Amino acid sequence: MYKQILERKKNSPVKVILVIIWLLILASALNIFFSWLNIFNALNNIILPIYFDPTASTLSVFLIIFVISYFLGKRAYSRFEYTIVDNVLTVQQFTGKRVIKEIVINLDDVTEIKDGCFGKKLYNNNAKRLVSLVLKDKKYTISPDEILLGMLNGASFSDGFIDINYDEIIEKLKDLIKIPSVKEEAEENMPFGKPCADALKYVLDLCEELGFKTKNLDNYCGWAQIGEGEKLIGILCHLDVVPAGDGWDTPPFEAVIKDDELFGRGAIDDKGPAISAIYALYAVKNELKSIPCRVRLIFGCDEESGWACMDRYAKSEEIPSMAFTPDAEYPVIITEKGIAQFEITGSLAEGNYQLYIQGGLRANMVPDKAKATIIGDIDALEKQIADYKKTDNISLYKKDENTLVIESLGVGAHGSTPEKGKNAFFELFKFIDTLNLKGSQGKFVKNMLNIFVDKTNGTGANLCLNDEVSGALSLNLGMCFIGKNDIYDNMLDDSLKIVIDIRYPVSYSINDISSRLQSALPDSWECDVLHHQAPHHVDKDSKLVKTLMEVYKKYTNRDDEPLAIGGGTYARTLPHKAVAFGVQFPDKPDKAHQPNESVSLTDLKTSTKMFACAIKRLIEE
């Protein structure tokens, strides 16, 4: 059941004054007519000649006062309400508490809906839209709001509600993107830095304004929920983002709209989906007058790093019985490969040249920029430098006679799909190899070529693995540093540090991956696990997956199959209970973690409607 007040319209004082003026004119006209006919002379003593005869009449004054009193005493507004119960639409017009007009329409009998048509009318006089419902034997014209119009056109209340509020949704997303919530050093009561804490405060304040119950868990994470009951449904989002990096055409933390695309870091990963989920839940809250379970939005602030936010949540908060996270792709992600990030260290002490290398921001980002500095007898390298085929990706310059600087440009991508980017280290190491540096520096470059360069499938690291459920392993060379640098202040001039990101199939374990990788590395290189998340899989025949797949098909009319990905989402924090659902549609380019990250406003609106529909369906399960 849904009941909505369409509009209240007060009678203005101007309207009352106009009515009085018209009454006075009518009285004067009647007086002139009676006098001209000279038939009702006897009545001239009692009819008030308003403009032409100064004689007053008690009866005339009484009649005018009566009419004026009627209009002034009439109820000041009309109220229009519609109620939908069991697909039956009832529209009523009230004067005070009295129904003066009513129509009852079984929506199954509606054969056509047209704008601007007229039939039996029940609408507000100031309405800008007149919609005629054409039935089998009659038609009605009403003036609906956007919500009712959406429902009449086969959508739902929540769809119409989202259409009405979409400008507000976009404004809130813009505000959130302005907060540069990249993880920073911890401060007091701010474990991931102030920007992440600010982002969490912003969304929790917004949720509280919308009428949700909220809780902040020490700025690690927070939640907002509606409803009552034992069952708890979760929607897991994250508010932290990866560093902006270079190559942006617009300011990364200033949302810019161009041609239906909203640009900004976090637009699609994951601030856009988070705001979308908030308003989807708000739409459900406004539609359902009674919610027999709890639906909780959970906002993390460390998804792009170590997931300490989810560890904190698990310590004190209730775990949802089912959940989805809008942080991946459609239709539904039921399989997520294992994630392992390794730190490889060593030393480059022997050689005729000093080699410095730096590049990469995070293990789970394909680096789009890398730099090498070589110090030594650069003149001895002139022939190799001259013979190297110049490309747009490599630039060289001498800082002085003993220093050569090499810069390499690539194309960023998410670390779970390194094949979609162009790793800046690959061309860099290929060029350095042509210089034939020899010594430990030359051996290092050869090892990088053999193990990592152009080998995102893990072949060089003894990791060419796959299975039927999740597909093939992927390997991303995310960071590489040699020598002192601004990122790792404990490194020496001969120190080596490499950070890689591996996404491995569900049928393998972290021990399998570690032992295989170590066997492929030089004996002098140490290898440690920095971060690990076990693989995740949910049966495609589960109620959760089936429900979300039905919602997806309803809004897209597509028959895609559930997916397996290398990406890691919060779904894996709830083994067998959670999946990823959206927001990237099939055949759309992956813009997460890249310069000029953006989200389609049309797609985001559709996602918001899909989330609302999914929430309602899961409530019913």
C-alpha positions as CSV (number, residue, x, y, z in Angstrom):
1,M,0.0,0.0,0.0
2,Y,1.2,3.5,-0.7
3,K,-0.6,6.8,0.1
4,Q,0.6,10.2,-1.1
5,I,-0.7,13.7,-0.9
6,L,-0.3,15.2,-4.3
7,E,-0.8,18.9,-3.6
8,R,-2.5,21.5,-1.4
9,K,-3.6,24.7,-2.9
10,K,-4.7,27.7,-0.8
11,N,-7.2,30.2,-2.2
12,S,-5.3,33.5,-2.4
13,P,-6.6,36.9,-1.2
14,V,-6.4,38.1,-4.8
15,K,-8.9,35.5,-5.9
16,V,-11.3,36.5,-3.2
17,I,-11.1,40.2,-4.1
18,L,-11.7,39.4,-7.8
19,V,-14.8,37.4,-6.9
20,I,-16.1,40.4,-4.9
21,I,-15.5,42.8,-7.9
22,W,-17.3,40.5,-10.3
23,L,-20.3,40.3,-7.9
24,L,-20.4,44.1,-7.7
25,I,-20.3,44.4,-11.5
26,L,-23.0,41.8,-11.8
27,A,-25.2,43.7,-9.3
28,S,-24.7,47.0,-11.1
29,A,-25.6,45.4,-14.5
30,L,-28.8,43.9,-13.1
31,N,-29.8,47.3,-11.6
32,I,-29.2,49.0,-15.0
33,F,-31.2,46.3,-16.8
34,F,-34.1,46.6,-14.4
35,S,-34.2,50.4,-14.6
36,W,-34.0,50.4,-18.4
37,L,-37.0,48.0,-18.7
38,N,-38.9,50.1,-16.2
39,I,-40.8,47.0,-15.4
40,F,-39.6,46.5,-11.8
41,N,-39.9,50.0,-10.5
42,A,-41.4,48.7,-7.4
43,L,-38.3,46.7,-6.8
44,N,-36.0,49.7,-7.3
45,N,-36.7,50.6,-3.7
46,I,-35.1,47.4,-2.5
47,I,-32.4,46.6,-5.1
48,L,-29.1,48.5,-4.5
49,P,-28.0,50.7,-7.4
50,I,-24.4,50.4,-6.7
51,Y,-23.0,53.0,-9.0
52,F,-26.0,54.8,-10.4
53,D,-28.5,55.0,-7.6
54,P,-27.3,56.1,-4.1
55,T,-30.3,54.5,-2.5
56,A,-29.3,51.6,-0.4
57,S,-31.3,48.4,0.1
58,T,-31.2,46.1,3.1
59,L,-32.0,43.1,0.9
60,S,-29.2,43.9,-1.6
61,V,-26.6,44.4,1.1
62,F,-27.7,41.1,2.7
63,L,-27.4,39.2,-0.6
64,I,-23.9,40.5,-1.3
65,I,-22.7,39.9,2.2
66,F,-24.0,36.3,2.0
67,V,-22.1,35.6,-1.2
68,I,-18.9,37.2,0.1
69,S,-19.2,35.3,3.3
70,Y,-19.6,32.0,1.4
71,F,-16.3,32.4,-0.5
72,L,-14.4,33.7,2.6
73,G,-15.7,31.0,4.8
74,K,-15.0,28.2,2.3
75,R,-12.2,25.8,3.1
76,A,-8.8,27.4,2.2
77,Y,-7.4,24.4,0.3
78,S,-8.2,21.3,-1.7
79,R,-6.2,18.2,-1.0
80,F,-5.5,15.5,-3.6
81,E,-4.5,12.0,-2.4
82,Y,-3.8,8.8,-4.2
83,T,-3.7,5.3,-2.7
84,I,-2.4,2.2,-4.4
85,V,-3.4,-1.1,-2.9
86,D,-3.2,-4.4,-4.8
87,N,-2.7,-2.7,-8.1
88,V,-5.8,-0.5,-7.6
89,L,-5.4,3.2,-7.8
90,T,-7.8,5.4,-5.9
91,V,-7.5,9.2,-6.4
92,Q,-9.6,11.5,-4.1
93,Q,-10.1,15.3,-3.9
94,F,-10.9,16.6,-0.5
95,T,-12.5,19.9,0.7
96,G,-11.7,19.8,4.4
97,K,-12.5,16.3,5.4
98,R,-15.1,15.7,2.8
99,V,-14.3,13.8,-0.4
100,I,-15.8,15.8,-3.3
101,K,-14.4,13.6,-6.2
102,E,-13.1,10.1,-6.4
103,I,-12.0,7.6,-9.0
104,V,-11.0,4.0,-8.5
105,I,-9.0,2.4,-11.3
106,N,-7.8,-1.2,-11.5
107,L,-4.4,-0.7,-13.2
108,D,-4.7,-4.0,-14.9
109,D,-7.6,-2.5,-17.0
110,V,-5.5,0.4,-18.2
111,T,-4.8,0.0,-21.9
112,E,-3.0,3.2,-22.7
113,I,-1.5,6.2,-21.0
114,K,-1.3,9.6,-22.8
115,D,-0.2,13.1,-21.9
116,G,-2.6,16.0,-22.6
117,C,-5.8,14.0,-23.0
118,F,-9.1,14.7,-21.4
119,G,-11.8,12.5,-20.0
120,K,-13.5,12.4,-16.6
121,K,-11.2,14.7,-14.7
122,L,-9.8,14.6,-11.2
123,Y,-6.8,16.9,-11.1
124,N,-5.4,20.1,-9.7
125,N,-6.4,23.3,-11.5
126,N,-2.9,24.5,-11.7
127,A,-1.5,21.2,-13.0
128,K,1.1,21.3,-15.7
129,R,0.7,17.7,-16.7
130,L,-2.6,16.0,-17.6
131,V,-2.4,12.3,-18.1
132,S,-5.3,10.3,-19.4
133,L,-5.7,6.7,-18.4
134,V,-7.5,5.0,-21.2
135,L,-9.5,2.0,-20.0
136,K,-11.5,-0.5,-22.0
137,D,-14.7,1.5,-21.8
138,K,-13.8,5.0,-20.4
139,K,-10.9,7.3,-19.7
140,Y,-9.8,9.5,-16.8
141,T,-7.6,12.5,-16.7
142,I,-5.5,13.1,-13.6
143,S,-2.5,15.3,-12.7
144,P,0.1,13.0,-11.2
145,D,3.4,13.8,-9.5
146,E,6.5,12.1,-10.9
147,I,6.2,9.2,-8.6
148,L,2.7,8.3,-9.6
149,L,3.5,8.9,-13.3
150,G,6.4,6.5,-13.0
151,M,4.2,3.9,-11.4
152,L,1.5,4.3,-14.1
153,N,4.2,3.8,-16.8
154,G,5.1,0.4,-15.3
155,A,7.9,1.5,-13.0
156,S,7.7,1.8,-9.2
157,F,7.4,4.4,-6.5
158,S,11.1,4.2,-5.8
159,D,11.9,4.8,-9.4
160,G,9.8,7.9,-9.5
161,F,11.2,9.1,-6.2
162,I,14.7,8.7,-7.5
163,D,13.8,10.6,-10.6
164,I,12.5,13.5,-8.5
165,N,15.5,13.6,-6.2
166,Y,18.3,12.9,-8.7
167,D,19.6,16.4,-8.8
168,E,20.1,16.3,-5.1
169,I,21.8,12.9,-5.4
170,I,24.3,14.4,-7.8
171,E,25.0,17.4,-5.6
172,K,25.7,15.1,-2.6
173,L,28.1,13.1,-4.8
174,K,29.9,16.3,-5.8
175,D,30.3,17.3,-2.2
176,L,31.7,13.8,-1.3
177,I,34.2,13.8,-4.1
178,K,35.6,17.2,-2.9
179,I,36.9,15.3,0.2
180,P,40.3,13.9,-0.8
181,S,39.9,10.7,1.2
182,V,43.2,9.0,0.4
183,K,44.6,7.1,3.4
184,E,47.1,9.1,5.4
185,E,49.1,8.7,8.5
186,A,46.9,8.1,11.6
187,E,46.0,11.0,13.8
188,E,44.3,11.1,17.2
189,N,40.8,9.3,16.7
190,M,41.5,9.3,12.9
191,P,43.1,5.9,12.1
192,F,43.3,6.6,8.4
193,G,43.9,10.4,8.5
194,K,41.6,13.4,8.6
195,P,40.2,13.2,5.0
196,C,38.9,9.7,5.5
197,A,37.3,10.7,8.8
198,D,35.8,13.7,7.1
199,A,34.2,11.6,4.4
200,L,32.7,9.2,7.0
201,K,31.3,12.2,8.9
202,Y,29.8,13.6,5.7
203,V,27.9,10.4,4.8
204,L,26.7,9.7,8.4
205,D,25.5,13.2,8.8
206,L,23.6,12.9,5.5
207,C,22.1,9.6,6.5
208,E,21.0,11.1,9.8
209,E,19.3,14.0,8.0
210,L,17.4,11.5,5.9
211,G,16.1,9.8,9.0
212,F,18.4,6.8,9.3
213,K,19.8,5.5,12.6
214,T,23.6,5.9,12.5
215,K,26.8,4.9,14.3
216,N,30.4,5.9,13.9
217,L,32.9,3.2,14.9
218,D,35.9,5.3,16.0
219,N,36.3,6.6,12.4
220,Y,37.3,3.2,11.2
221,C,33.9,2.8,9.6
222,G,30.3,3.5,10.3
223,W,26.8,2.4,9.5
224,A,23.3,3.7,8.9
225,Q,20.1,1.7,8.9
226,I,16.3,1.6,8.6
227,G,13.7,-0.8,9.8
228,E,13.2,-3.1,12.7
229,G,13.4,-6.9,13.2
230,E,15.8,-9.8,13.6
231,K,16.9,-10.1,10.0
232,L,19.8,-7.8,9.0
233,I,20.5,-7.0,5.3
234,G,23.8,-5.3,4.5
235,I,25.0,-3.0,1.8
236,L,28.7,-2.5,2.0
237,C,30.4,0.6,0.5
238,H,33.8,2.3,0.9
239,L,34.6,6.0,1.1
240,D,38.4,5.9,0.7
241,V,40.0,6.3,-2.7
242,V,43.4,5.6,-4.3
243,P,45.7,8.6,-4.9
244,A,44.7,10.8,-7.8
245,G,48.0,10.4,-9.7
246,D,48.9,12.3,-12.9
247,G,47.2,12.7,-16.3
248,W,43.9,14.3,-15.3
249,D,42.1,16.7,-17.6
250,T,40.0,18.0,-14.7
251,P,40.8,18.5,-11.0
252,P,40.5,15.0,-9.5
253,F,38.8,16.2,-6.3
254,E,36.4,18.6,-7.9
255,A,33.5,16.8,-9.6
256,V,33.1,18.0,-13.2
257,I,30.1,17.0,-15.4
258,K,30.7,16.7,-19.2
259,D,28.3,15.0,-21.6
260,D,26.5,12.8,-19.0
261,E,29.8,11.8,-17.3
262,L,30.8,12.9,-13.8
263,F,34.6,13.0,-13.5
264,G,36.4,12.8,-10.2
265,R,38.4,10.4,-8.0
266,G,35.9,8.0,-6.5
267,A,33.1,8.7,-9.0
268,I,32.8,5.0,-9.8
269,D,35.0,3.5,-7.0
270,D,33.2,3.8,-4.7
271,K,31.7,7.2,-3.8
272,G,29.2,7.3,-6.6
273,P,27.8,3.9,-5.7
274,A,27.8,4.8,-2.0
275,I,25.6,7.9,-2.5
276,S,23.5,5.9,-4.9
277,A,22.9,3.2,-2.2
278,I,22.1,5.9,0.4
279,Y,19.3,7.3,-1.8
280,A,18.1,3.9,-2.9
281,L,17.5,3.1,0.8
282,Y,15.9,6.5,1.3
283,A,13.5,5.8,-1.5
284,V,12.6,2.5,0.1
285,K,12.1,4.2,3.4
286,N,9.6,6.6,1.9
287,E,7.8,3.8,0.0
288,L,7.4,1.2,2.7
289,K,5.5,2.4,5.7
290,S,6.5,-0.7,7.6
291,I,9.8,-2.5,7.2
292,P,9.9,-5.9,8.9
293,C,13.7,-6.2,9.0
294,R,16.8,-4.0,9.3
295,V,18.7,-2.8,6.2
296,R,22.1,-1.4,7.1
297,L,24.5,0.6,5.0
298,I,28.1,-0.1,6.1
299,F,30.7,2.5,5.2
300,G,34.4,1.5,5.3
301,C,37.4,3.8,5.1
302,D,40.3,1.4,4.4
303,E,39.1,-0.7,1.4
304,E,41.9,0.4,-0.9
305,S,44.6,-0.6,1.6
306,G,44.5,-3.1,4.5
307,W,40.8,-3.5,5.3
308,A,41.3,-2.6,9.0
309,C,37.9,-0.9,8.8
310,M,36.1,-4.3,8.3
311,D,38.2,-5.8,11.1
312,R,37.0,-3.1,13.4
313,Y,33.4,-3.7,12.4
314,A,33.6,-7.4,13.0
315,K,34.8,-6.8,16.6
316,S,31.7,-5.2,17.9
317,E,28.9,-5.1,15.3
318,E,26.3,-7.6,14.1
319,I,27.1,-9.5,10.9
320,P,24.4,-9.2,8.2
321,S,22.6,-12.5,7.2
322,M,23.0,-11.4,3.5
323,A,24.6,-8.5,1.7
324,F,25.8,-6.9,-1.5
325,T,28.4,-4.4,-2.3
326,P,28.0,-1.9,-5.2
327,D,31.8,-1.9,-5.9
328,A,32.4,-4.0,-9.1
329,E,30.5,-5.0,-12.2
330,Y,27.0,-6.2,-13.3
331,P,25.3,-8.5,-13.3
332,V,26.5,-10.2,-10.1
333,I,30.0,-11.1,-9.0
334,I,29.8,-14.5,-7.3
335,T,33.5,-15.4,-7.4
336,E,36.4,-13.3,-6.3
337,K,40.0,-14.6,-6.7
338,G,42.4,-14.6,-3.8
339,I,44.4,-11.5,-3.3
340,A,48.0,-11.6,-2.2
341,Q,50.4,-8.6,-2.1
342,F,54.1,-9.4,-1.7
343,E,57.0,-7.2,-0.8
344,I,60.3,-8.3,-2.4
345,T,63.5,-6.8,-1.0
346,G,67.2,-7.1,-1.8
347,S,70.4,-5.1,-2.3
348,L,72.3,-3.9,-5.4
349,A,75.8,-3.2,-4.1
350,E,78.1,-4.2,-6.9
351,G,78.5,-2.4,-10.2
352,N,80.0,0.4,-12.1
353,Y,76.8,2.5,-12.0
354,Q,74.5,3.7,-9.3
355,L,70.9,3.0,-10.3
356,Y,67.9,4.7,-8.7
357,I,64.4,3.7,-9.7
358,Q,61.0,4.9,-8.4
359,G,57.5,4.4,-9.5
360,G,54.0,3.2,-8.5
361,L,51.6,4.5,-5.9
362,R,49.8,1.3,-4.8
363,A,50.2,-2.4,-5.3
364,N,46.7,-2.6,-6.8
365,M,47.3,0.1,-9.4
366,V,49.0,-0.3,-12.8
367,P,51.7,2.4,-12.6
368,D,51.3,5.0,-15.4
369,K,54.7,6.6,-14.7
370,A,58.2,5.4,-13.7
371,K,61.6,7.0,-13.5
372,A,65.2,5.8,-13.4
373,T,68.3,7.8,-12.7
374,I,71.7,6.3,-13.7
375,I,74.9,7.9,-12.2
376,G,78.3,7.1,-13.7
377,D,80.2,7.3,-17.0
378,I,77.3,8.3,-19.2
379,D,79.6,8.9,-22.2
380,A,80.3,5.2,-22.3
381,L,76.5,4.7,-22.9
382,E,76.2,7.1,-25.8
383,K,76.1,4.5,-28.5
384,Q,73.4,2.4,-26.8
385,I,71.4,5.6,-26.2
386,A,71.7,6.6,-29.9
387,D,70.7,3.1,-31.1
388,Y,67.6,2.9,-29.0
389,K,64.5,3.3,-31.0
390,K,62.8,6.4,-29.7
391,T,59.2,6.0,-28.6
392,D,56.5,8.3,-27.2
393,N,56.7,6.4,-23.9
394,I,60.4,7.0,-23.1
395,S,62.1,10.4,-22.6
396,L,65.8,10.9,-21.8
397,Y,67.8,13.8,-20.6
398,K,71.2,14.4,-18.9
399,K,71.0,16.1,-15.6
400,D,74.7,16.6,-15.8
401,E,77.6,14.8,-17.5
402,N,77.5,11.9,-15.1
403,T,73.7,11.6,-14.7
404,L,71.1,10.2,-17.1
405,V,67.4,10.5,-16.3
406,I,64.9,8.2,-18.0
407,E,61.2,8.7,-17.7
408,S,58.6,6.2,-18.9
409,L,54.9,6.7,-19.4
410,G,52.2,4.1,-19.3
411,V,48.4,3.7,-19.0
412,G,46.9,3.2,-15.6
413,A,44.4,0.4,-14.7
414,H,43.1,-1.5,-11.7
415,G,45.6,-3.9,-10.4
416,S,43.1,-6.8,-10.7
417,T,43.2,-6.4,-14.5
418,P,46.8,-5.4,-15.3
419,E,46.3,-6.5,-18.9
420,K,43.9,-3.5,-19.5
421,G,46.7,-1.0,-18.7
422,K,50.2,-0.4,-19.9
423,N,52.7,-0.8,-17.1
424,A,55.3,2.1,-17.3
425,F,58.0,-0.2,-15.8
426,F,57.9,-2.5,-18.8
427,E,59.3,0.0,-21.3
428,L,61.6,1.4,-18.7
429,F,63.3,-1.9,-18.0
430,K,63.5,-2.8,-21.7
431,F,65.4,0.4,-22.3
432,I,67.8,0.1,-19.3
433,D,68.5,-3.5,-20.5
434,T,69.9,-2.0,-23.8
435,L,72.4,0.0,-21.8
436,N,74.1,-3.2,-20.6
437,L,75.0,-1.8,-17.2
438,K,76.4,-5.2,-15.9
439,G,77.1,-5.7,-12.2
440,S,74.2,-6.2,-9.8
441,Q,72.2,-3.5,-11.5
442,G,72.4,-5.3,-14.9
443,K,71.4,-8.6,-13.3
444,F,68.5,-6.9,-11.5
445,V,67.2,-5.6,-14.9
446,K,67.5,-9.0,-16.5
447,N,65.6,-10.6,-13.6
448,M,62.8,-8.0,-13.9
449,L,62.5,-8.8,-17.7
450,N,62.4,-12.5,-17.1
451,I,60.0,-12.5,-14.1
452,F,57.6,-9.6,-14.6
453,V,57.9,-7.6,-17.8
454,D,55.0,-8.4,-20.2
455,K,54.1,-11.4,-17.9
456,T,50.8,-10.3,-16.2
457,N,49.6,-13.9,-16.4
458,G,52.4,-15.0,-13.9
459,T,54.3,-17.1,-16.4
460,G,57.7,-15.6,-15.4
461,A,57.0,-16.2,-11.7
462,N,56.0,-19.9,-12.0
463,L,52.3,-18.8,-11.5
464,C,50.5,-19.6,-14.7
465,L,47.5,-21.0,-12.9
466,N,43.7,-21.1,-13.6
467,D,40.6,-23.0,-12.8
468,E,37.1,-23.3,-14.2
469,V,35.3,-21.4,-11.5
470,S,37.5,-18.3,-11.4
471,G,39.7,-18.3,-14.5
472,A,43.4,-17.4,-14.7
473,L,45.8,-15.8,-12.3
474,S,46.9,-12.2,-12.8
475,L,50.0,-10.4,-11.6
476,N,50.6,-6.7,-11.3
477,L,54.0,-5.1,-10.8
478,G,52.7,-2.2,-8.8
479,M,55.7,-0.5,-7.2
480,C,59.4,-0.6,-7.6
481,F,62.1,1.5,-5.7
482,I,65.9,1.4,-5.7
483,G,67.8,3.8,-3.5
484,K,66.7,6.5,-1.2
485,N,63.2,7.9,-1.9
486,D,60.4,9.9,-0.4
487,I,58.0,6.9,-0.1
488,Y,60.2,4.6,2.0
489,D,62.4,6.7,4.2
490,N,64.3,3.6,5.6
491,M,65.9,2.6,2.3
492,L,69.6,3.1,1.5
493,D,71.2,3.9,-1.8
494,D,71.6,0.2,-2.7
495,S,68.3,-1.0,-1.2
496,L,65.7,-2.7,-3.5
497,K,62.0,-2.9,-2.9
498,I,59.3,-4.4,-5.2
499,V,55.6,-4.7,-4.4
500,I,53.4,-6.9,-6.5
501,D,49.7,-7.8,-6.5
502,I,48.5,-11.3,-7.4
503,R,44.9,-12.4,-7.9
504,Y,44.8,-16.2,-7.8
505,P,42.1,-18.8,-8.5
506,V,39.9,-20.1,-5.8
507,S,41.2,-23.7,-6.0
508,Y,44.7,-22.6,-4.8
509,S,45.9,-21.5,-1.4
510,I,48.2,-18.7,-0.3
511,N,50.9,-21.3,0.5
512,D,50.7,-22.5,-3.1
513,I,51.3,-19.0,-4.4
514,S,54.0,-18.1,-1.9
515,S,56.1,-21.2,-2.6
516,R,55.8,-20.9,-6.3
517,L,56.8,-17.3,-6.3
518,Q,59.8,-17.7,-4.0
519,S,61.1,-20.5,-6.2
520,A,61.1,-18.1,-9.2
521,L,63.0,-15.3,-7.5
522,P,66.8,-15.0,-7.1
523,D,68.1,-16.5,-3.9
524,S,69.3,-13.1,-2.7
525,W,65.7,-11.6,-2.8
526,E,63.6,-11.9,0.3
527,C,59.8,-12.2,-0.2
528,D,57.1,-11.5,2.4
529,V,53.3,-11.4,2.3
530,L,52.1,-7.8,2.9
531,H,48.4,-8.4,2.6
532,H,46.2,-11.4,1.9
533,Q,42.5,-12.1,1.4
534,A,41.3,-15.6,0.8
535,P,39.2,-16.4,-2.3
536,H,35.4,-15.9,-2.1
537,H,32.6,-17.8,-3.8
538,V,28.8,-17.9,-3.5
539,D,26.6,-20.5,-5.2
540,K,24.8,-19.0,-8.2
541,D,21.6,-20.8,-7.2
542,S,21.4,-19.1,-3.8
543,K,18.4,-16.8,-3.1
544,L,20.6,-13.8,-2.9
545,V,22.1,-14.3,-6.4
546,K,18.8,-15.3,-8.0
547,T,17.1,-12.2,-6.6
548,L,19.8,-9.8,-7.8
549,M,20.0,-11.5,-11.2
550,E,16.2,-11.0,-11.6
551,V,16.5,-7.3,-10.7
552,Y,19.3,-6.9,-13.2
553,K,17.3,-8.5,-16.0
554,K,14.3,-6.4,-15.2
555,Y,16.2,-3.2,-15.7
556,T,18.5,-4.2,-18.6
557,N,16.6,-7.0,-20.4
558,R,19.9,-8.9,-20.6
559,D,20.6,-12.6,-19.8
560,D,24.2,-12.3,-18.7
561,E,25.7,-14.9,-16.5
562,P,27.2,-14.3,-13.0
563,L,30.8,-13.3,-13.1
564,A,34.2,-14.2,-11.5
565,I,36.7,-11.3,-11.1
566,G,40.1,-10.7,-9.8
567,G,39.0,-7.6,-7.9
568,G,38.5,-7.7,-4.2
569,T,35.3,-6.3,-2.7
570,Y,33.9,-6.2,0.8
571,A,31.7,-9.2,-0.2
572,R,34.5,-11.5,0.8
573,T,34.2,-10.3,4.5
574,L,31.0,-12.3,4.6
575,P,31.8,-15.8,3.3
576,H,28.9,-17.4,1.4
577,K,26.6,-14.5,2.4
578,A,27.6,-11.6,0.1
579,V,28.2,-10.7,-3.5
580,A,29.1,-7.7,-5.6
581,F,26.3,-6.1,-7.5
582,G,27.2,-3.2,-9.9
583,V,27.9,-0.5,-10.7
584,Q,29.8,-0.9,-13.9
585,F,27.6,-2.2,-16.8
586,P,28.9,-4.7,-19.3
587,D,30.7,-3.4,-22.4
588,K,31.6,-0.2,-20.5
589,P,35.3,0.7,-20.0
590,D,36.8,0.2,-16.6
591,K,37.7,3.6,-15.2
592,A,38.5,2.7,-11.6
593,H,42.0,3.7,-10.4
594,Q,42.7,5.6,-13.6
595,P,43.2,9.2,-14.5
596,N,39.9,10.9,-15.5
597,E,37.9,8.3,-13.5
598,S,34.2,9.0,-14.2
599,V,30.7,7.5,-13.9
600,S,27.8,7.8,-16.4
601,L,25.0,9.8,-14.7
602,T,22.4,7.8,-16.7
603,D,24.0,4.5,-15.5
604,L,24.2,5.7,-11.9
605,K,20.5,6.6,-11.9
606,T,19.7,3.2,-13.2
607,S,21.9,1.6,-10.6
608,T,20.1,3.6,-7.9
609,K,16.8,2.3,-9.0
610,M,18.2,-1.3,-9.2
611,F,19.5,-1.0,-5.7
612,A,16.1,0.2,-4.4
613,C,14.4,-2.7,-6.2
614,A,16.9,-5.2,-4.9
615,I,16.5,-3.9,-1.3
616,K,12.7,-4.3,-1.5
617,R,13.0,-7.8,-2.9
618,L,15.5,-8.9,-0.3
619,I,13.2,-7.5,2.4
620,E,10.5,-9.8,1.1
621,E,12.7,-12.9,1.1
